[in-house]
């Protein structure tokens, strides 16, 4: 274990400042500072507020992670950071911090892809990823089916959402039901007490002529909102628990059905589910049921590793180090629309830091 790469990862793609430290595939620290409560009163993430929160939380969160891991920053073999996709301002805070630490410590820097990191984090719980890996990533910003023969340099998109992502639909329906933000956890909780068959909400892009692996939840969102509005207009009570259960079932039915189909079509005997919505209890249960029936092994990280965190970035960074992938240079910039096919952003040249002034490093790390 001592010979495995020790990597610190920084994640700031949205509203959570995540700093993780891993040694190989072993998680040593996972520190998170969330600004979700601040955004809640606005009903969604406000980019400027998220960026300012990252600025305030960055150094304390890094120091907490180092303390939890019981290491010094000088012990690190590399620093990884989410370079995209995500909110531009939020990403910039993380990338700037990572470059500053890499410069001061004279350590290699790896700008990595947020979505690939969500796949790689499963290694921290279930061991090395099979190759290829089939992954269903579901979050507030993404609903994607990805085939990854090599998580460090070969991730192939099979399908994605063409409008609202699944997590975004959860938030919007929660808003219509006056349940607050974020919507995913509260809908999951209420749905456990409701009837998933009470209301026949539509399943988007499920026809024989529709794209096999793409997702659409905009129509579902509109259908649920209109159903609720009609009830209210008629002066009737809205059965919130049944609406939550029926809406949730419509989402997870499509997600799991398409994911299992992709596994069968591609000849892959396992499925990894990641992203914030992977914490949803019904998604986990239905995926397990359908995977068992199809003879597919299901891999889902624990809920704390599904949401955005620094551990997932560190996990992918450690893989980059272990496989001797090209490093990023100090010209690394944030890319809010970084495609998943770019698992990391290598530099134009070697990441040598002979020019770093020792006095600068001594000032930062005595």
C-alpha positions, 0 to 999 in steps of 0.5 A: 500500500505504501507504494501506491500513489497518494493523491489529493483531489479537489472538487468544486463543480457546483455547490460543494467544496470537496477535498479527498485524499486516497492512496491507490484505491484506499480512501484516507479522507473525504472532507466536504463543505456544502453551501446547499443551505444558502442556495435553498432559499433561492430554490436552486444553485446560484453560481456566484454564491457557490463560487464565493462559498468555495473561496471561503471553504477551500483552505480550511477544507484542504487542511481538514482533509490532510489532518483526517488523513494524518499526512503532510501536504509534502507527502502527496504524490500528486494533486487532482482537480475537476477541470470540468464540466460544471459551473464556470466560476465554481470550477475556476476556484478549484482549478486555481487552488489546485494550481497554487498547491501544485506550484508551491509543493512542486507536485504533478497536477492532473485536471480531470473530468467530473463525470469520469470521476463519478465512475472511478470513485466506485474503486474506493468501495468495490475495488478496481473497475472492470474493463470495460465498465458500463456506467449510468451517471445520474445527477442534477446536471447529467443523465448519461450512459457511458462505456469506459474501456479505460477510465483514464483515457477511453470513455465512450458516451452511449446516451445522454439526456436531451433536456432536463436531467433526472436530478433537475426534474426531481428539483422542479417537481419538488418546487411544484409540490412546495417541498423545498430544495434540493428535491431528491431526498424529500421526494425519495422519503415521501415516495416510500409512503406512496403508491408508485402505481397510483398515477400513470405518468409517461416514460420519455423516449421509451418507444420502439423508434426512440433513441435506445440510450437517450433520456428525456424528463422534460415531458414527464416534468410537464405532465406531473406539473399539469396533473398537480395544477388540475387537482388544485384548480378543481379544489382537490387535495394533492396526494403528495406521497402518491405523486412523489412515488409515481413520478419517481417510479417513472424516472427510475423505470426508464433509467434502469431499463435503458441501462440494463439494455445497454449492458446486454447490447454491449455484452457487459456483465456488470453495471455501475451507477453513480452521481447524486441521484444514485443515492435514491433508494428506489433507483438502487432497489429497482436496479438491483432487481433488474440486474439480478434478473438479467445476470448483471452485477450491480456496483453502486457506491454508498450514498456519500460517495455518489454526491459530488466529493473530492474523493472521486477526483482523488481516485481518478487522479491516483489512477492517472499517476498509477498508469503514468498518464500525462500531467497537466501544466500550470496553464490548465483552465476550467472548462464548463463544457468539458466533454466526457471523452476528455477524461483529463486535460494533459499539458503541452509539456512536462510538469517540471517545477524547477522554477519554483522558489523554495522560499515560497514553498517554505512560507506556505508549508513550514 
